[in-house]
C-alpha cells in the first residue's frame, strides 16, 4: 500500500526534471474531433480532442520523465549504478537519464523487444541484456540480477518517484487547456495513476476524469481493476508491446488506479493498427502501438463521452520497428 502522492510533489518533480526534457506540444486534433462528433449534428454537443504529443519527447517517448524523477533522486543519495527491465521505452528512458547524470545502467529486455528500442538502449551507453520469451520472464530475471549485483532496481511503474514523473504530463496539459477528461494508455499503471492524481488535485473544485485504455490481448490492469484485486491474466502478442505483462503483486500503482481512475477499456489489434495508420495519414506522425491505444479507444467508440466536451489524449511514443510500420501502411493504404 502506498502513501498518497500530492499535487505539490508532482509539481516539484516537474521542476526537477524539466531541464532534461523537451516541452512537447498539446494541440487540438481535427481527425479525432471528427471521429467523436460524427454521431451527432447538434452544435451544443460538439467535442474537441486535444493530443499531447509525447512521441516528440527526447528518446521518442514519455518514459524519461519517470526515469529522471527516480534517477535524479538516487543521484542525490550517492547511488551511481542502476538496473531496469523494459519492453523498450522505459529502458531507453533509464539509459538516457543515466547518461545525462553520469551513472551506469544495465537494461534487461525480453527477446521479443523491438530491435529499434534495443538499438536505442545501447546507443545511450547502457549494458543491454536480452533474456526471456516474455516481459514477465525478463522482469523476474532482472530483479534477481539486481539483487545479485547489489544495484538499485528502477521499476517501469512500481515506484512512487516514477509515478510522479509520469504525472507531470497532466500538469503540462492542464496548464495549457481546461479539460473534462484525459485518456491514456495503461500497462503497469505508472502513467495512468500519475495522470489521475494530477487530474484530481490540479483543480480540486472540479476534478477531471481519467480513463485508461489497454489492448484486449493484455488486460492485466483492466482485469484487476474490475476484480478489485490483482489477478494474473493470459496474454497474446500485441502491437502495444510496451503495455504487456502482468502486474507485480505489491505494485503501488494498483491502489492508486483503483482510487483515482474512472474506468479502463480495451481495444483490438485491428483498432490499434488503424490508429497508427491514421496518425501517419492525417498528422504525418509516427506512433507506436502502445502510444496509439488511447486514440484507438475513441476510434472504437469504447468510451462513453456524453458528458465530456474537452478531451485530452496522450500519445506516448514513436519507437516502432520499420518492418512493422511498413506492414501497417501496406495493409491500410489499400
VEXDREN-766313 format. One record per residue: x, y, z of N, C-alpha, C, CB in turn. Coordinates in steps of 0.2 Angstrom, whole numbers, padded with zeros to 4 digits, always signed. Glycine has a CB too. Example, Ala and Ser with C-alpha at 12.3 -4.5 7.8 and 13.67 -1.06 7.14 Angstrom:
# VEXDREN-766313
+0066-0028+0039+0062-0022+0039+0066-0016+0039+0057-0022+0045;+0064-0011+0035+0068-0005+0036+0064+0000+0039+0070-0003+0029;
This chain:
# VEXDREN-766313
+0004-0006+0000+0000+0000+0000+0004+0006+0000-0005+0000+0006;+0003+0011-0004+0007+0017-0005+0004+0023-0001+0008+0019-0012;+0008+0027+0002+0005+0034+0004+0003+0038-0002+0011+0038+0008;-0002+0042-0001-0005+0046-0006+0001+0051-0009-0011+0050-0004;+0001+0052-0015+0005+0057-0018+0002+0063-0019+0008+0054-0025;+0005+0069-0018+0002+0075-0018+0003+0079-0024+0004+0079-0012;-0001+0084-0026+0000+0088-0032+0006+0092-0031-0006+0092-0033;+0008+0094-0025+0014+0098-0023+0020+0094-0025+0014+0099-0016;+0020+0087-0024+0026+0083-0026+0026+0082-0033+0025+0076-0022;+0021+0082-0037+0021+0081-0044+0023+0088-0047+0014+0079-0047;+0021+0093-0044+0024+0100-0047+0031+0101-0045+0020+0106-0043;+0033+0098-0039+0041+0099-0038+0045+0094-0043+0042+0096-0031;+0042+0088-0044+0045+0084-0049+0046+0087-0056+0041+0077-0049;+0040+0091-0058+0040+0094-0064+0046+0099-0065+0034+0098-0065;+0047+0103-0059+0053+0107-0059+0060+0104-0059+0053+0112-0053;+0060+0098-0056+0066+0094-0055+0068+0091-0062+0065+0088-0050;+0064+0089-0066+0066+0085-0072+0065+0090-0078+0061+0079-0073;+0062+0095-0078+0061+0099-0084+0068+0101-0088+0057+0105-0082;+0073+0103-0084+0079+0105-0088+0082+0099-0092+0085+0106-0083;+0080+0093-0091+0082+0087-0095+0077+0085-0101+0084+0082-0091;+0072+0089-0102+0066+0087-0106+0065+0092-0111+0060+0085-0102;+0061+0090-0116+0058+0095-0121+0051+0096-0119+0058+0092-0128;+0049+0102-0120+0042+0104-0120+0038+0101-0125+0041+0112-0119;+0034+0096-0124+0030+0093-0130+0024+0097-0132+0029+0086-0129;+0022+0097-0138+0015+0101-0140+0009+0097-0137+0015+0101-0147;+0004+0101-0136-0003+0099-0134-0008+0103-0138-0004+0100-0126;-0010+0099-0144-0014+0103-0149-0020+0100-0150-0009+0103-0155;-0025+0104-0153-0031+0101-0155-0031+0097-0161-0036+0107-0156;-0034+0092-0161-0033+0087-0167-0040+0086-0171-0031+0080-0164;-0039+0088-0177-0045+0088-0181-0048+0081-0183-0044+0091-0188;-0044+0076-0185-0047+0070-0187-0050+0066-0181-0042+0065-0190;-0047+0067-0175-0050+0063-0169-0057+0067-0167-0045+0063-0163;-0056+0074-0167-0063+0078-0166-0068+0076-0170-0061+0085-0166;-0067+0075-0177-0072+0072-0182-0074+0066-0180-0069+0072-0189;-0070+0061-0178-0072+0054-0176-0077+0055-0170-0066+0050-0173;-0076+0059-0165-0081+0059-0159-0087+0063-0161-0077+0061-0153;-0087+0067-0165-0093+0072-0167-0097+0069-0172-0090+0079-0169;-0095+0064-0176-0099+0061-0181-0106+0059-0179-0095+0055-0184;-0107+0055-0174-0114+0053-0172-0119+0058-0171-0113+0049-0166;-0117+0065-0170-0121+0070-0168-0120+0076-0172-0121+0072-0161;-0126+0079-0174-0126+0085-0178-0128+0091-0174-0130+0085-0184;-0129+0090-0167-0131+0096-0163-0124+0100-0161-0134+0093-0156;-0124+0107-0162-0119+0111-0161-0117+0111-0154-0120+0118-0163;-0122+0110-0149-0120+0111-0142-0116+0105-0140-0126+0112-0138;-0117+0099-0143-0114+0093-0141-0106+0092-0144-0118+0087-0143;-0104+0097-0148-0098+0097-0151-0092+0096-0146-0096+0103-0155;-0088+0091-0147-0082+0090-0143-0075+0091-0146-0082+0082-0140;-0071+0093-0142-0064+0094-0145-0059+0090-0142-0062+0102-0144;-0055+0087-0146-0050+0082-0144-0043+0085-0145-0050+0075-0148;-0039+0085-0139-0033+0088-0139-0028+0082-0138-0032+0093-0133;-0022+0083-0142-0017+0077-0141-0011+0080-0138-0016+0074-0148;-0008+0076-0133-0002+0078-0130+0003+0073-0134-0002+0076-0122;+0008+0076-0138+0012+0073-0142+0019+0071-0138+0014+0077-0148;+0018+0066-0134+0024+0064-0131+0029+0059-0135+0022+0060-0124;+0026+0058-0141+0031+0054-0146+0036+0059-0148+0027+0052-0152;+0035+0065-0147+0041+0070-0149+0045+0072-0143+0037+0077-0151;+0045+0068-0137+0049+0069-0132+0056+0066-0133+0046+0066-0125;+0061+0068-0130+0068+0065-0130+0067+0058-0129+0073+0068-0125;+0071+0054-0133+0071+0046-0133+0065+0044-0137+0071+0044-0126;+0060+0048-0139+0054+0046-0143+0048+0043-0139+0056+0040-0148;+0048+0045-0132+0043+0043-0128+0043+0047-0122+0043+0035-0126;+0037+0046-0118+0037+0049-0111+0041+0047-0106+0029+0049-0109;+0044+0041-0107+0047+0037-0101+0053+0041-0098+0050+0031-0104;+0057+0045-0101+0062+0049-0097+0059+0053-0091+0065+0053-0102;+0053+0054-0091+0050+0058-0086+0051+0054-0079+0043+0060-0087;+0048+0048-0079+0048+0044-0073+0056+0042-0072+0044+0038-0074;+0059+0040-0077+0066+0038-0076+0070+0044-0073+0070+0036-0082;+0070+0050-0075+0073+0056-0072+0071+0057-0065+0072+0062-0077;+0065+0057-0064+0062+0058-0057+0065+0053-0052+0054+0057-0057;+0066+0047-0054+0069+0042-0050+0077+0043-0049+0068+0035-0052;+0080+0043-0055+0087+0043-0055+0090+0050-0052+0090+0042-0062;+0087+0055-0053+0089+0061-0050+0089+0061-0043+0085+0067-0052;+0084+0058-0040+0084+0057-0033+0089+0052-0030+0077+0054-0031;+0090+0046-0034+0095+0042-0032+0102+0045-0033+0095+0036-0037;+0103+0049-0037+0110+0053-0038+0111+0057-0032+0110+0057-0044;+0106+0060-0029+0107+0064-0023+0109+0060-0017+0100+0068-0021;+0107+0053-0017+0109+0049-0012+0116+0045-0013+0104+0043-0011;+0119+0047-0018+0126+0045-0020+0126+0038-0023+0129+0044-0013;+0120+0036-0026+0120+0030-0030+0122+0031-0037+0113+0027-0030;+0126+0027-0040+0129+0028-0047+0128+0022-0051+0136+0030-0046;+0124+0017-0049+0123+0011-0054+0115+0009-0053+0127+0005-0052;+0112+0008-0059+0105+0006-0059+0104+0000-0064+0101+0012-0060;+0099-0004-0063+0097-0009-0067+0089-0009-0068+0099-0016-0064;+0087-0010-0074+0080-0009-0076+0078-0015-0080+0078-0003-0079;+0071-0016-0080+0068-0021-0085+0064-0017-0089+0065-0027-0082;+0063-0019-0096+0059-0015-0100+0057-0019-0107+0062-0008-0102;+0051-0017-0109+0049-0019-0116+0053-0015-0121+0042-0019-0117;+0056-0009-0119+0059-0005-0123+0060+0002-0121+0057-0005-0130;+0054+0006-0121+0054+0013-0119+0057+0015-0112+0048+0016-0121;+0055+0011-0107+0057+0013-0101+0065+0012-0100+0054+0008-0095;+0067+0007-0104+0074+0005-0104+0078+0011-0107+0076-0001-0108;+0075+0014-0113+0078+0019-0116+0078+0025-0112+0075+0021-0123;+0073+0026-0108+0072+0032-0103+0078+0032-0098+0066+0033-0100;+0078+0026-0095+0083+0025-0090+0090+0026-0093+0083+0018-0087;+0092+0023-0099+0098+0024-0102+0100+0031-0103+0099+0020-0108;+0095+0035-0105+0096+0042-0107+0097+0046-0100+0090+0045-0110;+0093+0045-0095+0094+0048-0089+0101+0046-0086+0088+0046-0084;+0103+0040-0086+0109+0038-0083+0115+0041-0087+0110+0030-0083;+0114+0042-0093+0120+0045-0097+0120+0052-0095+0119+0044-0104;+0115+0056-0095+0115+0063-0093+0117+0064-0086+0107+0066-0093;+0116+0059-0081+0119+0060-0074+0125+0056-0073+0113+0058-0070;+0128+0054-0078+0135+0050-0077+0134+0044-0072+0140+0055-0074;+0129+0040-0073+0128+0034-0070+0128+0028-0074+0121+0034-0066;+0130+0022-0071+0130+0016-0075+0123+0013-0075+0135+0011-0073;+0121+0011-0081+0114+0007-0082+0115+0001-0085+0109+0012-0085;+0111-0004-0083+0110-0011-0086+0103-0012-0087+0113-0017-0082;+0101-0014-0093+0094-0014-0095+0093-0021-0098+0092-0009-0101;+0088-0025-0095+0086-0031-0097+0079-0031-0101+0084-0036-0091;+0079-0034-0107+0074-0034-0111+0072-0041-0114+0075-0029-0118;+0066-0042-0115+0064-0049-0117+0066-0050-0125+0056-0050-0117;+0067-0056-0127+0069-0057-0134+0065-0054-0139+0069-0065-0135;+0058-0053-0137+0053-0050-0142+0053-0043-0142+0047-0053-0141;+0057-0040-0139+0058-0032-0139+0059-0030-0146+0063-0029-0133;+0057-0024-0147+0058-0021-0154+0065-0019-0155+0054-0014-0155;+0068-0021-0160+0075-0020-0162+0077-0013-0162+0077-0023-0169;+0072-0008-0164+0073-0001-0164+0075+0001-0156+0067+0003-0166;+0071-0002-0152+0072+0000-0145+0078-0003-0142+0066-0002-0141;+0080-0009-0144+0086-0012-0141+0092-0007-0144+0087-0019-0144;+0092-0005-0150+0097-0001-0153+0098+0005-0149+0096+0000-0160;+0092+0008-0147+0092+0015-0144+0095+0014-0137+0085+0018-0143;+0094+0009-0133+0096+0007-0127+0104+0007-0127+0094+0001-0124;+0107+0003-0131+0114+0003-0132+0117+0009-0134+0116-0003-0137;+0113+0013-0138+0116+0020-0141+0117+0025-0135+0111+0022-0146;+0113+0024-0130+0114+0029-0124+0120+0026-0119+0108+0030-0120;+0123+0020-0121+0129+0018-0117+0127+0013-0112+0132+0024-0114;+0121+0011-0112+0119+0006-0106+0121-0001-0108+0111+0006-0105;+0122-0005-0103+0123-0013-0105+0116-0016-0106+0126-0016-0098;+0115-0019-0112+0109-0022-0115+0110-0029-0113+0108-0021-0122;+0105-0032-0109+0104-0039-0108+0098-0042-0110+0105-0040-0100;+0098-0046-0115+0092-0049-0118+0091-0056-0115+0093-0050-0126;+0085-0056-0112+0083-0063-0108+0075-0064-0108+0086-0062-0101;+0073-0070-0109+0066-0072-0108+0062-0071-0115+0063-0068-0103;+0057-0076-0115+0052-0075-0121+0046-0071-0120+0050-0082-0122;+0046-0068-0114+0041-0063-0112+0043-0058-0107+0034-0067-0109;+0039-0052-0107+0041-0047-0102+0041-0050-0095+0036-0041-0102;+0037-0054-0093+0036-0057-0086+0043-0061-0084+0030-0061-0085;+0045-0065-0089+0051-0068-0088+0057-0064-0087+0053-0073-0094;+0057-0059-0092+0063-0054-0091+0063-0050-0085+0062-0049-0097;+0057-0048-0082+0057-0045-0076+0059-0049-0070+0050-0043-0074;+0057-0055-0070+0059-0060-0064+0067-0060-0064+0056-0067-0065;+0070-0061-0070+0077-0062-0071+0080-0055-0069+0079-0063-0078;+0078-0049-0071+0081-0043-0069+0081-0042-0062+0077-0037-0073;+0075-0043-0058+0075-0042-0051+0080-0047-0047+0068-0043-0048;+0081-0053-0050+0086-0057-0047+0093-0055-0048+0085-0064-0050;+0094-0052-0054+0101-0050-0056+0102-0043-0052+0101-0048-0063;+0098-0039-0051+0099-0033-0047+0101-0035-0040+0092-0028-0047;+0098-0040-0037+0100-0042-0030+0107-0045-0030+0095-0047-0027;+0108-0049-0035+0115-0052-0036+0120-0047-0036+0115-0057-0042;+0119-0042-0040+0124-0036-0042+0124-0031-0036+0123-0033-0048;+0119-0031-0032+0118-0026-0027+0117-0019-0030+0123-0027-0022;+0113-0018-0035+0112-0012-0038+0105-0010-0037+0114-0012-0045;+0103-0004-0038+0096-0001-0037+0092-0003-0043+0096+0006-0036;+0086-0006-0042+0082-0008-0047+0077-0002-0049+0078-0015-0046;+0076+0000-0055+0072+0005-0057+0066+0002-0061+0075+0011-0061;+0060+0002-0057+0054-0001-0060+0051+0003-0065+0049-0003-0054;+0048+0000-0070+0045+0005-0075+0038+0008-0073+0043+0000-0081;+0036+0005-0067+0029+0008-0065+0028+0007-0057+0024+0004-0068;+0031+0002-0054+0030+0001-0047+0035+0005-0042+0031-0006-0045;+0034+0012-0043+0039+0016-0039+0035+0023-0039+0046+0017-0043;+0035+0026-0033+0031+0032-0032+0035+0038-0036+0030+0034-0025;+0042+0038-0036+0045+0043-0040+0044+0043-0047+0053+0042-0039;+0043+0036-0050+0042+0036-0057+0034+0038-0058+0042+0028-0059;+0030+0036-0054+0023+0039-0055+0023+0046-0055+0019+0036-0049;+0026+0050-0050+0026+0057-0050+0029+0060-0056+0030+0060-0044;+0034+0057-0059+0037+0059-0065+0032+0059-0071+0043+0055-0067;+0029+0053-0072+0024+0052-0077+0018+0057-0076+0021+0045-0077;+0016+0059-0070+0011+0063-0068+0012+0071-0071+0009+0064-0061;+0018+0072-0072+0020+0079-0074+0017+0081-0081+0027+0080-0075;+0015+0075-0085+0012+0076-0091+0005+0080-0091+0011+0069-0095;+0001+0078-0086-0005+0081-0084-0005+0088-0082-0009+0077-0079;+0001+0089-0078+0002+0096-0076+0003+0101-0082+0008+0097-0072;+0007+0099-0087+0008+0102-0093+0001+0103-0097+0013+0099-0097;-0002+0098-0098-0009+0098-0102-0014+0103-0099-0012+0091-0102;-0014+0103-0092-0020+0107-0089-0018+0114-0088-0021+0104-0082;-0011+0115-0088-0009+0122-0088-0011+0126-0095-0002+0123-0087;-0011+0122-0100-0012+0125-0107-0020+0125-0108-0009+0121-0112;-0024+0120-0106-0030+0119-0109-0035+0116-0103-0031+0115-0115;-0041+0119-0102-0045+0116-0097-0048+0110-0101-0051+0121-0096;-0049+0104-0097-0051+0098-0099-0056+0095-0095-0045+0093-0100;-0061+0091-0098-0065+0087-0094-0063+0079-0093-0072+0087-0097;-0059+0077-0097-0057+0070-0097-0050+0069-0100-0062+0066-0101;-0046+0065-0097-0040+0063-0100-0040+0055-0102-0034+0065-0095;-0038+0054-0108-0037+0047-0110-0030+0045-0111-0042+0045-0116;-0028+0039-0108-0021+0037-0109-0020+0030-0109-0017+0040-0103;-0015+0027-0112-0013+0020-0111-0012+0018-0104-0007+0019-0116;-0013+0011-0103-0011+0008-0097-0008+0001-0098-0017+0008-0092;-0003+0000-0094+0000-0006-0094+0001-0008-0086+0007-0007-0097;+0007-0006-0083+0008-0007-0076+0005-0001-0072+0015-0007-0075;+0003+0004-0075-0001+0009-0072+0003+0015-0069-0005+0006-0066;+0009+0016-0071+0013+0021-0068+0011+0028-0072+0021+0020-0070;+0010+0028-0078+0007+0034-0081+0000+0035-0079+0008+0033-0089;-0004+0030-0080-0011+0032-0078-0012+0034-0071-0015+0025-0079;-0009+0031-0066-0010+0033-0059-0007+0040-0058-0007+0028-0054;-0001+0042-0061+0001+0049-0061-0003+0054-0064+0008+0049-0064;-0006+0052-0070-0010+0057-0073-0017+0058-0069-0012+0055-0080;-0019+0053-0066-0026+0053-0062-0025+0057-0056-0028+0046-0061;-0019+0056-0052-0018+0060-0046-0018+0068-0048-0012+0058-0043;-0014+0069-0053-0013+0076-0055-0020+0079-0057-0008+0077-0061;-0024+0075-0061-0030+0077-0064-0035+0078-0058-0033+0073-0069;-0035+0075-0053-0039+0075-0047-0038+0081-0043-0039+0069-0043;-0031+0083-0042-0030+0088-0037-0028+0095-0041-0024+0086-0033;-0027+0095-0047-0025+0101-0051-0030+0107-0049-0024+0100-0058;-0036+0105-0050-0042+0110-0048-0047+0106-0044-0045+0113-0054;-0045+0105-0037-0049+0101-0033-0057+0102-0033-0047+0102-0026;-0059+0109-0035-0066+0110-0035-0069+0107-0041-0067+0118-0036;-0065+0105-0046-0068+0102-0052-0063+0096-0055-0069+0107-0058;-0063+0091-0051-0058+0085-0053-0060+0083-0060-0059+0079-0048;-0055+0081-0064-0055+0079-0071-0055+0071-0071-0049+0082-0075;-0059+0068-0075-0060+0061-0075-0054+0058-0079-0066+0058-0078;-0051+0052-0078-0046+0049-0081-0048+0042-0083-0039+0049-0077;-0047+0040-0089-0049+0033-0092-0043+0030-0095-0055+0034-0097;-0042+0024-0093-0036+0021-0096-0038+0016-0102-0032+0016-0091;-0034+0015-0107-0035+0010-0112-0030+0005-0113-0036+0014-0119;-0032-0001-0114-0027-0007-0114-0029-0011-0120-0027-0011-0108;-0024-0015-0123-0025-0019-0128-0029-0025-0126-0019-0022-0132;-0034-0028-0129-0038-0034-0127-0033-0040-0126-0043-0036-0132;-0027-0040-0130-0023-0045-0129-0018-0045-0123-0018-0045-0135;-0019-0040-0119-0015-0040-0112-0019-0035-0108-0008-0037-0114;-0023-0038-0103-0028-0035-0099-0027-0035-0092-0035-0037-0101;-0020-0035-0090-0019-0036-0083-0022-0031-0078-0011-0036-0081;-0021-0024-0080-0024-0019-0076-0031-0019-0076-0021-0012-0078;-0034-0019-0082-0042-0019-0083-0045-0025-0079-0044-0019-0090;-0042-0031-0079-0045-0037-0076-0044-0036-0068-0041-0043-0078;-0039-0033-0066-0038-0032-0059-0042-0027-0056-0030-0030-0058;-0043-0021-0060-0047-0016-0059-0054-0018-0058-0047-0010-0064;-0057-0022-0062-0064-0025-0062-0065-0030-0056-0066-0028-0068;-0059-0034-0055-0060-0039-0049-0059-0036-0043-0055-0044-0051;-0056-0030-0042-0055-0026-0036-0048-0029-0032-0060-0027-0031;-0045-0033-0036-0038-0036-0033-0034-0038-0039-0040-0042-0029;-0027-0038-0038-0023-0040-0043-0024-0047-0045-0016-0039-0041;-0025-0048-0052-0026-0055-0054-0021-0056-0060-0033-0056-0057;-0019-0062-0061-0015-0064-0067-0019-0066-0073-0010-0070-0065;-0017-0064-0079-0021-0065-0085-0016-0068-0090-0024-0058-0088;-0019-0072-0094-0015-0075-0100-0015-0069-0105-0019-0081-0103;-0009-0069-0109-0008-0064-0114-0007-0067-0121-0002-0059-0112;-0008-0063-0126-0007-0064-0133-0002-0059-0135-0013-0065-0137;+0002-0060-0141+0006-0054-0143+0001-0048-0145+0010-0057-0150;+0004-0042-0144+0001-0036-0146+0005-0031-0149-0003-0034-0140;+0002-0027-0153+0006-0021-0156+0008-0017-0151+0002-0018-0161;+0004-0016-0145+0005-0012-0139+0010-0016-0135-0001-0010-0136;+0016-0018-0137+0021-0022-0133+0023-0018-0127+0027-0024-0137;+0023-0012-0126+0025-0008-0120+0020-0009-0115+0026-0001-0122;+0014-0011-0116+0009-0012-0111+0008-0019-0109+0002-0009-0114;+0012-0023-0111+0011-0031-0110+0014-0032-0103+0014-0035-0115;+0012-0038-0101+0015-0040-0094+0010-0040-0089+0021-0036-0092;+0010-0045-0084+0006-0045-0078+0009-0040-0073+0005-0052-0075;+0004-0038-0068+0006-0034-0063+0010-0037-0057+0000-0030-0060;+0015-0033-0054+0018-0036-0048+0013-0036-0042+0024-0031-0046;+0014-0041-0038+0009-0042-0033+0008-0036-0028+0011-0048-0029;+0014-0033-0027+0014-0027-0022+0014-0020-0025+0020-0028-0017;+0012-0020-0032+0013-0014-0035+0009-0008-0032+0011-0014-0043;+0012-0002-0031+0009+0004-0028+0004+0007-0033+0015+0009-0027;+0005+0005-0039+0000+0008-0044-0007+0006-0044+0003+0007-0051;-0008+0000-0042-0015-0003-0042-0019+0001-0037-0015-0011-0040;-0017+0002-0031-0022+0005-0026-0023+0013-0029-0018+0006-0019;-0018+0016-0032-0019+0022-0035-0024+0022-0041-0012+0025-0037;-0023+0017-0045-0028+0017-0051-0035+0016-0048-0026+0011-0055;-0036+0011-0043-0042+0010-0040-0046+0016-0037-0042+0004-0035;-0041+0020-0034-0044+0026-0031-0046+0032-0035-0039+0028-0026;-0041+0033-0041-0042+0039-0044-0045+0038-0052-0035+0042-0045;-0044+0032-0054-0046+0031-0061-0053+0029-0062-0042+0026-0065;-0057+0032-0067-0064+0031-0068-0065+0024-0071-0067+0037-0072;-0062+0023-0076-0063+0016-0080-0057+0014-0084-0069+0017-0084;-0057+0008-0086-0052+0005-0091-0055+0001-0096-0046+0001-0087;-0054+0003-0102-0057+0000-0108-0052-0004-0112-0061+0004-0112;-0054-0008-0117-0049-0011-0121-0050-0010-0128-0049-0019-0119;-0045-0011-0132-0046-0011-0140-0043-0017-0143-0043-0004-0142;-0045-0018-0149-0042-0024-0153-0036-0022-0157-0047-0026-0158;-0032-0027-0159-0026-0026-0163-0028-0022-0169-0023-0033-0164;-0033-0024-0173-0035-0020-0179-0036-0013-0177-0041-0023-0182;-0039-0011-0172-0041-0004-0170-0034-0001-0168-0045-0004-0164;-0029-0004-0165-0023-0001-0164-0019+0000-0171-0019-0006-0159;-0019-0005-0175-0016-0004-0182-0019+0002-0185-0017-0010-0186;-0026+0002-0186-0029+0008-0189-0027+0015-0187-0037+0007-0189;-0027+0015-0180-0025+0021-0177-0018+0023-0178-0026+0021-0169;-0013+0019-0178-0006+0020-0180-0006+0023-0187-0002+0014-0180;-0010+0020-0192-0010+0022-0199-0014+0029-0199-0014+0017-0203;-0019+0030-0195-0022+0037-0196-0018+0042-0193-0029+0037-0191;-0014+0041-0188-0009+0046-0186-0004+0048-0191-0006+0044-0179;-0002+0043-0195+0003+0044-0200+0000+0048-0206+0006+0037-0202;-0006+0046-0208-0010+0048-0214-0012+0056-0212-0016+0044-0215;-0015+0057-0207-0018+0064-0205-0013+0069-0202-0024+0063-0201;-0009+0066-0198-0004+0071-0194+0003+0070-0196-0005+0069-0187;+0004+0065-0201+0011+0064-0203+0016+0063-0196+0014+0070-0207;+0013+0059-0192+0016+0057-0185+0017+0050-0185+0012+0060-0179;+0023+0048-0183+0025+0041-0182+0023+0039-0175+0032+0039-0183;+0018+0034-0174+0016+0032-0167+0016+0025-0166+0009+0035-0166;+0019+0023-0161+0020+0015-0160+0013+0013-0157+0025+0014-0155;+0013+0006-0156+0006+0003-0154+0004+0005-0147+0007-0005-0154;+0009+0005-0142+0007+0007-0136+0004+0014-0135+0013+0006-0131;+0007+0018-0140+0005+0025-0140-0002+0027-0143+0010+0029-0143;-0004+0022-0147-0010+0023-0151-0016+0021-0148-0009+0019-0158;-0016+0017-0142-0022+0014-0139-0027+0019-0136-0019+0009-0134;-0024+0025-0134-0029+0029-0131-0033+0032-0136-0025+0035-0127;-0030+0034-0142-0034+0037-0148-0039+0031-0151-0030+0040-0153;-0036+0025-0150-0040+0019-0153-0046+0018-0149-0035+0013-0153;-0046+0020-0143-0052+0020-0139-0058+0024-0141-0051+0021-0131;-0056+0030-0144-0061+0034-0147-0063+0032-0154-0058+0041-0148;-0058+0029-0158-0060+0026-0164-0065+0020-0164-0053+0024-0168;-0064+0016-0158-0068+0011-0157-0075+0012-0154-0064+0005-0153;-0075+0018-0152-0081+0021-0148-0082+0017-0142-0088+0020-0152;-0076+0015-0138-0076+0011-0132-0077+0015-0126-0069+0008-0132;-0078+0022-0127-0078+0026-0121-0085+0031-0121-0072+0031-0120;-0089+0031-0116-0095+0035-0116-0093+0042-0115-0100+0033-0111;-0093+0046-0120-0091+0053-0120-0097+0058-0119-0087+0055-0126;-0103+0056-0117-0108+0060-0117-0107+0067-0113-0114+0057-0114;-0104+0066-0107-0104+0072-0103-0097+0076-0103-0104+0069-0095;-0093+0074-0108-0087+0077-0109-0087+0082-0115-0081+0072-0110;-0083+0087-0115-0083+0092-0121-0075+0093-0123-0085+0099-0119;-0071+0094-0118-0064+0095-0120-0060+0089-0117-0061+0102-0117;-0057+0085-0122-0054+0078-0120-0047+0078-0122-0058+0073-0123;-0043+0076-0117-0035+0076-0119-0033+0069-0120-0031+0079-0113;-0030+0067-0125-0027+0061-0127-0020+0061-0127-0030+0058-0134;-0017+0056-0123-0009+0056-0123-0007+0051-0128-0007+0054-0115;-0002+0053-0132+0001+0049-0137+0008+0048-0134+0001+0052-0144;+0010+0042-0132+0016+0041-0128+0022+0040-0131+0014+0036-0123;+0022+0038-0138+0029+0036-0140+0029+0035-0148+0032+0030-0137;+0035+0034-0151+0035+0033-0158+0040+0028-0160+0038+0040-0161;+0042+0024-0155+0048+0019-0157+0045+0012-0159+0052+0018-0151;+0043+0013-0165+0040+0007-0169+0045+0004-0174+0033+0008-0172;+0046-0002-0174+0050-0005-0179+0048-0004-0186+0051-0013-0178;+0053-0002-0191+0051+0000-0198+0047-0006-0201+0057+0002-0202;+0049-0012-0201+0045-0018-0204+0038-0018-0202+0049-0024-0203;+0037-0017-0195+0030-0017-0193+0026-0011-0196+0030-0017-0185;+0029-0005-0196+0026+0001-0198+0024+0000-0206+0030+0007-0197;+0029-0003-0209+0028-0004-0217+0022-0009-0218+0034-0007-0220;+0022-0014-0214+0016-0019-0215+0009-0015-0214+0017-0024-0210;+0009-0011-0209+0003-0007-0207+0001-0003-0213+0003-0003-0201;+0006+0001-0216+0005+0005-0221+0002+0002-0227+0011+0009-0223;+0005-0004-0229+0003-0008-0234-0004-0011-0233+0008-0014-0235;-0006-0013-0227-0012-0015-0226-0018-0010-0226-0013-0019-0219;-0017-0004-0224-0022+0001-0223-0022+0006-0228-0022+0004-0216;-0017+0006-0233-0017+0011-0238-0021+0009-0244-0010+0014-0239;-0023+0002-0244-0027-0001-0250-0033+0003-0251-0028-0008-0249;
